Amino acid sequence: MLYPVVWREDRVALIDQNRLPREYTQVEIRRSDDMAVAIKTMIVRGAPAIGVAAAYGMYLGAREIDTRDRTAFLERLEAIGQMLRETRPTAVNLFWAIERMLKVAKETPGSVEEVRQILLETAHTVNREDLQTCQAIGDRGLEVLPQTPEKLRLLTHCNAGALATAGYGTALGVVRSAQTANRLERLYADETRPRLQGAKLTTWECLQDGIPVTVITDSMAAHCMKQGMVDAVVVGADRIAANGDTANKIGTYSLALVAKAHDIPFFVAAPRSTVDLSLGDGSQIPIEERDPSEIYQIGNTRLVPVGADFYNPAFDVTPADLITAIVTEVGAFSPDRLCEAFEKDASIAPSP
Ligand code: MRU
C-alpha cells in the first residue's frame, strides 16, 4: 500500500508526486512554509492528501511558534493556517483540516506545549481516519456498481487513488474493492491533460497493485463509450456543494456529459470532508487557475507557438443531475438527497 504522507519521528515524508513515475522519492518537510510550498507545487496533491498534509503543516507551524502565551500562540497559529489556506483554493479538505486543527487548539485547555502535543495527535488522527474512510468508500462503491456484467470495465479521470489520499484512494478505492471482489475486468485511465495525473500517477499506482489498466487520451472517452467498452465511470471530488454539484479535475464535466449521452452510470467517490454544505451550488466553488506553462509545454519542451493566450482552469464543476450517486464512507446518495440525508441524521453529517 502507498502512503503519500507519513510522519517520521519529527518530520513529514511526502512522496514527491512531481517525480513519478520516473522516480520514487520522498521529500522531508520540517517547516510549515515548506509544507505550503509542497502543496502549492503539487509534490502532494489530491483533495484528501492535501488535507492530511495541511494538518501536519499546522503542527509543524505550532512547533515553530516560540511563546508560552496561549493568546499569542493561537494568533500565530491562525496566521500559519492562513498561509496554508492560500496554497490551493478548490479542494475543501484543505480548509476543513486547517479549521479542525485550529478548533482543537482553541478548545484544548492547558499549556502551549500540551496544545502542541494534541495537535500532533490530531494530525495523526486525520491521516488514520482518511485511510479508514477510503476503505469504507471502496466497499460502499462496490455495493452500487452495476450488477452486470460480472466483470466491470471502469473508467476514471485524474488520480483519486492512494496517492491522492492517506492511502487506498476514493475512486481508485472503489476500483481496488472491485478488484478484490473479483469484479474488475479493467480500468481505463484518462491521461488527464494538462498535468497528466492519469497517465503518470493512476497508471503507476495500478501497475504497483496489479490492476489491469489501459490509458487513453481524454478525447477518446466518448469513442470508447460508444464502442461499448465502459460499464461505469468513477471519479473523485475536490468539493461537493450542498446540491450535489461537484468540482473535480478539469475534464470531469465533459466526461459526465458523455457518460449521460451513452447511458453509462457516473459515480463520484469522496469522503464527507469533501462536502461543503456552506455552498448552495457549484457556481460558488472557487476554481483554481494554474500557470499557462502547464498547457504550452511538456517537460521542458514548448509545444505552442509564442504569441497565443492561454486559459488553464484546474477544475470544473459537474452538475448534480449528471451524477448517478455520490459514494461516501457512510453510504451512496443520489446527489439531490445528500443534503437531506445529512439533515435527517446528524450523526452522518460532515463535521470537523
Ligand atoms: O490537481 P490535483 O491533482 O490535486 O487534482 C486532483 C483531483 O482532481 C482528484 O480527482 C480529487 O482531488 C480527488 S482525490 C481523492
Residues whose N, C-alpha, C, O or C-beta is under 5 A from the ligand:
A	BS01	MRU	R45 G46 A47 P48 H157 C158 N159 A160 G161 A164 T170 Q197 G236 A237 D238 N248 K249
